[in-house]
Amino acid sequence: MKQIRQILAILGIVVLVAMYTSTLVFAFLDHSASLGLLKASIACTIFVPVLLYGFTLFSRLLRHDDKDSNHPGGPSD
């Protein structure tokens, strides 16, 4: 499980760096589609980390509930 989390963390870092790099590149391009691409890149730069943080909180909540349900006297009893 730990190795999977490390791989996903590295993959997340690569995706974030790619988004930041694309935002910078689109900001300097002078093309008709570059403004739309810049807006999409900025939106993804904000949305993806927030979404990943939400998934992390949700998985911790589910993991916490699973541990509680296995203990005697927990919510299932």
Distance bins in CASP14 RR format, pairs under 12 A and 6 or more apart:
PFRMAT RR
TARGET T0000
AUTHOR 0000-0000-0000
RMODE 2
METHOD distances of the structure
MODEL  1
1 7 0 0 0 0 0 1 0 0 0 0 0
1 8 0 0 0 0 0 1 0 0 0 0 0
1 59 0 0 0 0 0 1 0 0 0 0 0
1 63 0 0 0 0 0 1 0 0 0 0 0
2 8 0 0 0 0 0 1 0 0 0 0 0
2 9 0 0 0 0 0 1 0 0 0 0 0
3 9 0 0 0 0 0 1 0 0 0 0 0
3 10 0 0 0 0 0 1 0 0 0 0 0
4 10 0 0 0 0 0 1 0 0 0 0 0
4 11 0 0 0 0 0 1 0 0 0 0 0
5 11 0 0 0 0 0 1 0 0 0 0 0
5 12 0 0 0 0 0 1 0 0 0 0 0
5 56 0 0 0 0 0 1 0 0 0 0 0
5 59 0 0 0 0 0 1 0 0 0 0 0
6 12 0 0 0 0 0 1 0 0 0 0 0
6 13 0 0 0 0 0 1 0 0 0 0 0
7 13 0 0 0 0 0 1 0 0 0 0 0
7 14 0 0 0 0 0 1 0 0 0 0 0
8 14 0 0 0 0 0 1 0 0 0 0 0
8 15 0 0 0 0 0 1 0 0 0 0 0
8 52 0 0 0 0 1 0 0 0 0 0 0
8 55 0 0 0 0 0 1 0 0 0 0 0
8 56 0 0 0 0 0 1 0 0 0 0 0
8 59 0 0 0 0 0 1 0 0 0 0 0
9 15 0 0 0 0 0 1 0 0 0 0 0
9 16 0 0 0 0 0 1 0 0 0 0 0
9 52 0 0 0 0 1 0 0 0 0 0 0
9 56 0 0 0 0 0 1 0 0 0 0 0
10 16 0 0 0 0 0 1 0 0 0 0 0
10 17 0 0 0 0 0 1 0 0 0 0 0
11 17 0 0 0 0 0 1 0 0 0 0 0
11 18 0 0 0 0 0 1 0 0 0 0 0
11 48 0 0 0 0 0 1 0 0 0 0 0
11 52 0 0 0 0 0 1 0 0 0 0 0
12 18 0 0 0 0 1 0 0 0 0 0 0
12 19 0 0 0 0 1 0 0 0 0 0 0
12 20 0 0 0 0 0 1 0 0 0 0 0
12 48 0 0 0 0 1 0 0 0 0 0 0
12 49 0 0 0 0 1 0 0 0 0 0 0
12 51 0 0 0 0 0 1 0 0 0 0 0
12 52 1 0 0 1 0 0 0 0 0 0 0
12 55 0 0 0 0 0 1 0 0 0 0 0
12 56 0 0 0 0 0 1 0 0 0 0 0
13 19 0 0 0 0 0 1 0 0 0 0 0
13 20 0 0 0 0 0 1 0 0 0 0 0
13 48 0 0 0 0 0 1 0 0 0 0 0
13 49 0 0 0 0 0 1 0 0 0 0 0
13 52 0 0 0 0 0 1 0 0 0 0 0
14 20 0 0 0 0 0 1 0 0 0 0 0
14 21 0 0 0 0 0 1 0 0 0 0 0
15 21 0 0 0 0 0 1 0 0 0 0 0
15 22 0 0 0 0 0 1 0 0 0 0 0
15 44 0 0 0 0 1 0 0 0 0 0 0
15 45 0 0 0 0 0 1 0 0 0 0 0
15 48 1 0 0 1 0 0 0 0 0 0 0
15 49 0 0 0 0 1 0 0 0 0 0 0
15 51 0 0 0 0 0 1 0 0 0 0 0
15 52 0 0 0 0 1 0 0 0 0 0 0
16 22 0 0 0 0 0 1 0 0 0 0 0
16 23 0 0 0 0 0 1 0 0 0 0 0
16 41 0 0 0 0 0 1 0 0 0 0 0
16 44 0 0 0 0 1 0 0 0 0 0 0
16 45 1 0 0 1 0 0 0 0 0 0 0
16 46 0 0 0 0 0 1 0 0 0 0 0
16 47 0 0 0 0 0 1 0 0 0 0 0
16 48 1 0 0 1 0 0 0 0 0 0 0
16 49 1 0 0 1 0 0 0 0 0 0 0
16 51 0 0 0 0 0 1 0 0 0 0 0
16 52 0 0 0 0 1 0 0 0 0 0 0
17 23 0 0 0 0 0 1 0 0 0 0 0
17 24 0 0 0 0 0 1 0 0 0 0 0
17 45 0 0 0 0 0 1 0 0 0 0 0
17 48 0 0 0 0 0 1 0 0 0 0 0
18 24 0 0 0 0 0 1 0 0 0 0 0
18 25 0 0 0 0 0 1 0 0 0 0 0
18 41 0 0 0 0 1 0 0 0 0 0 0
18 44 0 0 0 0 1 0 0 0 0 0 0
18 45 0 0 0 0 0 1 0 0 0 0 0
18 48 0 0 0 0 0 1 0 0 0 0 0
19 25 0 0 0 0 0 1 0 0 0 0 0
19 26 0 0 0 0 0 1 0 0 0 0 0
19 37 0 0 0 0 0 1 0 0 0 0 0
19 38 0 0 0 0 0 1 0 0 0 0 0
19 40 0 0 0 0 1 0 0 0 0 0 0
19 41 1 0 0 1 0 0 0 0 0 0 0
19 42 0 0 0 0 1 0 0 0 0 0 0
19 43 0 0 0 0 1 0 0 0 0 0 0
19 44 1 0 1 0 0 0 0 0 0 0 0
19 45 1 0 1 0 0 0 0 0 0 0 0
19 46 0 0 0 0 1 0 0 0 0 0 0
19 47 0 0 0 0 1 0 0 0 0 0 0
19 48 1 0 0 1 0 0 0 0 0 0 0
19 49 0 0 0 0 1 0 0 0 0 0 0
20 26 0 0 0 0 0 1 0 0 0 0 0
20 27 0 0 0 0 0 1 0 0 0 0 0
20 41 0 0 0 0 1 0 0 0 0 0 0
20 42 0 0 0 0 0 1 0 0 0 0 0
20 44 0 0 0 0 0 1 0 0 0 0 0
20 45 1 0 0 1 0 0 0 0 0 0 0
20 46 0 0 0 0 0 1 0 0 0 0 0
20 48 0 0 0 0 0 1 0 0 0 0 0
20 49 0 0 0 0 0 1 0 0 0 0 0
21 27 0 0 0 0 0 1 0 0 0 0 0
21 28 0 0 0 0 0 1 0 0 0 0 0
21 41 0 0 0 0 1 0 0 0 0 0 0
21 45 0 0 0 0 0 1 0 0 0 0 0
22 28 0 0 0 0 0 1 0 0 0 0 0
22 29 0 0 0 0 0 1 0 0 0 0 0
22 34 0 0 0 0 0 1 0 0 0 0 0
22 36 0 0 0 0 0 1 0 0 0 0 0
22 37 1 0 0 1 0 0 0 0 0 0 0
22 38 0 0 0 0 1 0 0 0 0 0 0
22 39 0 0 0 0 0 1 0 0 0 0 0
22 40 0 0 0 0 1 0 0 0 0 0 0
22 41 1 0 1 0 0 0 0 0 0 0 0
22 42 0 0 0 0 1 0 0 0 0 0 0
22 43 0 0 0 0 0 1 0 0 0 0 0
22 44 0 0 0 0 1 0 0 0 0 0 0
22 45 0 0 0 0 1 0 0 0 0 0 0
23 29 0 0 0 0 0 1 0 0 0 0 0
23 34 0 0 0 0 0 1 0 0 0 0 0
23 36 0 0 0 0 0 1 0 0 0 0 0
23 37 0 0 0 0 1 0 0 0 0 0 0
23 38 1 0 0 1 0 0 0 0 0 0 0
23 39 0 0 0 0 1 0 0 0 0 0 0
23 40 0 0 0 0 1 0 0 0 0 0 0
23 41 1 0 1 0 0 0 0 0 0 0 0
23 42 1 0 1 0 0 0 0 0 0 0 0
23 43 0 0 0 0 1 0 0 0 0 0 0
23 44 0 0 0 0 1 0 0 0 0 0 0
23 45 1 0 1 0 0 0 0 0 0 0 0
23 46 0 0 0 0 0 1 0 0 0 0 0
23 48 0 0 0 0 0 1 0 0 0 0 0
24 34 0 0 0 0 0 1 0 0 0 0 0
24 37 0 0 0 0 0 1 0 0 0 0 0
24 38 0 0 0 0 1 0 0 0 0 0 0
24 41 0 0 0 0 1 0 0 0 0 0 0
24 42 0 0 0 0 0 1 0 0 0 0 0
24 45 0 0 0 0 0 1 0 0 0 0 0
25 31 0 0 0 0 0 1 0 0 0 0 0
25 34 0 0 0 0 1 0 0 0 0 0 0
25 37 0 0 0 0 1 0 0 0 0 0 0
25 38 0 0 0 0 1 0 0 0 0 0 0
25 41 0 0 0 0 1 0 0 0 0 0 0
26 33 0 0 0 0 1 0 0 0 0 0 0
26 34 1 0 1 0 0 0 0 0 0 0 0
26 35 0 0 0 0 1 0 0 0 0 0 0
26 36 1 0 0 1 0 0 0 0 0 0 0
26 37 1 0 1 0 0 0 0 0 0 0 0
26 38 1 0 1 0 0 0 0 0 0 0 0
26 39 0 0 0 0 1 0 0 0 0 0 0
26 40 0 0 0 0 1 0 0 0 0 0 0
26 41 1 0 1 0 0 0 0 0 0 0 0
26 42 0 0 0 0 1 0 0 0 0 0 0
26 43 0 0 0 0 0 1 0 0 0 0 0
26 44 0 0 0 0 0 1 0 0 0 0 0
26 45 0 0 0 0 0 1 0 0 0 0 0
27 34 0 0 0 0 1 0 0 0 0 0 0
27 35 0 0 0 0 1 0 0 0 0 0 0
27 36 0 0 0 0 0 1 0 0 0 0 0
27 37 0 0 0 0 1 0 0 0 0 0 0
27 38 1 0 1 0 0 0 0 0 0 0 0
27 39 0 0 0 0 0 1 0 0 0 0 0
27 41 0 0 0 0 1 0 0 0 0 0 0
27 42 0 0 0 0 1 0 0 0 0 0 0
27 45 0 0 0 0 0 1 0 0 0 0 0
28 34 0 0 0 0 1 0 0 0 0 0 0
28 37 0 0 0 0 0 1 0 0 0 0 0
28 38 0 0 0 0 1 0 0 0 0 0 0
29 35 0 0 0 0 1 0 0 0 0 0 0
29 36 0 0 0 0 0 1 0 0 0 0 0
29 37 1 0 0 1 0 0 0 0 0 0 0
29 38 0 0 0 0 1 0 0 0 0 0 0
29 41 0 0 0 0 0 1 0 0 0 0 0
30 38 0 0 0 0 0 1 0 0 0 0 0
31 37 0 0 0 0 1 0 0 0 0 0 0
31 38 0 0 0 0 0 1 0 0 0 0 0
32 38 0 0 0 0 0 1 0 0 0 0 0
33 39 0 0 0 0 0 1 0 0 0 0 0
33 40 0 0 0 0 0 1 0 0 0 0 0
33 41 0 0 0 0 0 1 0 0 0 0 0
34 40 0 0 0 0 0 1 0 0 0 0 0
34 41 0 0 0 0 1 0 0 0 0 0 0
35 41 0 0 0 0 0 1 0 0 0 0 0
35 42 0 0 0 0 0 1 0 0 0 0 0
36 42 0 0 0 0 1 0 0 0 0 0 0
36 43 0 0 0 0 1 0 0 0 0 0 0
36 44 0 0 0 0 0 1 0 0 0 0 0
37 43 0 0 0 0 0 1 0 0 0 0 0
37 44 0 0 0 0 0 1 0 0 0 0 0
38 44 0 0 0 0 0 1 0 0 0 0 0
38 45 0 0 0 0 0 1 0 0 0 0 0
39 45 0 0 0 0 0 1 0 0 0 0 0
39 46 0 0 0 0 0 1 0 0 0 0 0
39 47 0 0 0 0 0 1 0 0 0 0 0
40 46 0 0 0 0 0 1 0 0 0 0 0
40 47 0 0 0 0 0 1 0 0 0 0 0
40 48 0 0 0 0 0 1 0 0 0 0 0
41 47 0 0 0 0 0 1 0 0 0 0 0
41 48 0 0 0 0 0 1 0 0 0 0 0
42 48 0 0 0 0 0 1 0 0 0 0 0
43 49 0 0 0 0 0 1 0 0 0 0 0
43 50 0 0 0 0 0 1 0 0 0 0 0
43 51 0 0 0 0 0 1 0 0 0 0 0
44 50 0 0 0 0 0 1 0 0 0 0 0
44 51 0 0 0 0 1 0 0 0 0 0 0
44 52 0 0 0 0 0 1 0 0 0 0 0
45 51 0 0 0 0 0 1 0 0 0 0 0
46 52 0 0 0 0 0 1 0 0 0 0 0
46 53 0 0 0 0 0 1 0 0 0 0 0
47 53 0 0 0 0 0 1 0 0 0 0 0
47 54 0 0 0 0 0 1 0 0 0 0 0
48 54 0 0 0 0 0 1 0 0 0 0 0
48 55 0 0 0 0 0 1 0 0 0 0 0
49 55 0 0 0 0 0 1 0 0 0 0 0
49 56 0 0 0 0 0 1 0 0 0 0 0
50 56 0 0 0 0 0 1 0 0 0 0 0
50 57 0 0 0 0 0 1 0 0 0 0 0
51 57 0 0 0 0 0 1 0 0 0 0 0
51 58 0 0 0 0 0 1 0 0 0 0 0
52 58 0 0 0 0 0 1 0 0 0 0 0
52 59 0 0 0 0 0 1 0 0 0 0 0
53 59 0 0 0 0 0 1 0 0 0 0 0
53 60 0 0 0 0 0 1 0 0 0 0 0
54 60 0 0 0 0 1 0 0 0 0 0 0
54 61 0 0 0 0 1 0 0 0 0 0 0
54 62 0 0 0 0 0 1 0 0 0 0 0
55 61 0 0 0 0 0 1 0 0 0 0 0
55 62 0 0 0 0 0 1 0 0 0 0 0
56 62 0 0 0 0 0 1 0 0 0 0 0
56 63 0 0 0 0 0 1 0 0 0 0 0
57 63 0 0 0 0 0 1 0 0 0 0 0
57 64 0 0 0 0 0 1 0 0 0 0 0
58 64 0 0 0 0 0 1 0 0 0 0 0
58 65 0 0 0 0 0 1 0 0 0 0 0
59 65 0 0 0 0 0 1 0 0 0 0 0
59 66 0 0 0 0 0 1 0 0 0 0 0
60 66 0 0 0 0 0 1 0 0 0 0 0
60 67 0 0 0 0 0 1 0 0 0 0 0
61 67 0 0 0 0 0 1 0 0 0 0 0
61 68 0 0 0 0 0 1 0 0 0 0 0
62 68 0 0 0 0 0 1 0 0 0 0 0
62 69 0 0 0 0 0 1 0 0 0 0 0
63 69 0 0 0 0 0 1 0 0 0 0 0
63 70 0 0 0 0 0 1 0 0 0 0 0
64 70 0 0 0 0 0 1 0 0 0 0 0
64 71 0 0 0 0 0 1 0 0 0 0 0
64 75 0 0 0 0 0 1 0 0 0 0 0
65 71 0 0 0 0 0 1 0 0 0 0 0
65 74 0 0 0 0 0 1 0 0 0 0 0
65 75 1 0 0 1 0 0 0 0 0 0 0
65 76 0 0 0 0 0 1 0 0 0 0 0
66 74 0 0 0 0 0 1 0 0 0 0 0
66 75 0 0 0 0 0 1 0 0 0 0 0
66 76 0 0 0 0 0 1 0 0 0 0 0
67 74 0 0 0 0 0 1 0 0 0 0 0
67 75 0 0 0 0 0 1 0 0 0 0 0
67 76 0 0 0 0 0 1 0 0 0 0 0
68 74 1 0 1 0 0 0 0 0 0 0 0
68 75 1 0 0 1 0 0 0 0 0 0 0
68 76 0 0 0 0 1 0 0 0 0 0 0
68 77 0 0 0 0 0 1 0 0 0 0 0
69 75 1 0 0 1 0 0 0 0 0 0 0
69 76 1 0 1 0 0 0 0 0 0 0 0
69 77 0 0 0 0 1 0 0 0 0 0 0
70 76 0 0 0 0 1 0 0 0 0 0 0
70 77 0 0 0 0 0 1 0 0 0 0 0
71 77 0 0 0 0 1 0 0 0 0 0 0
END
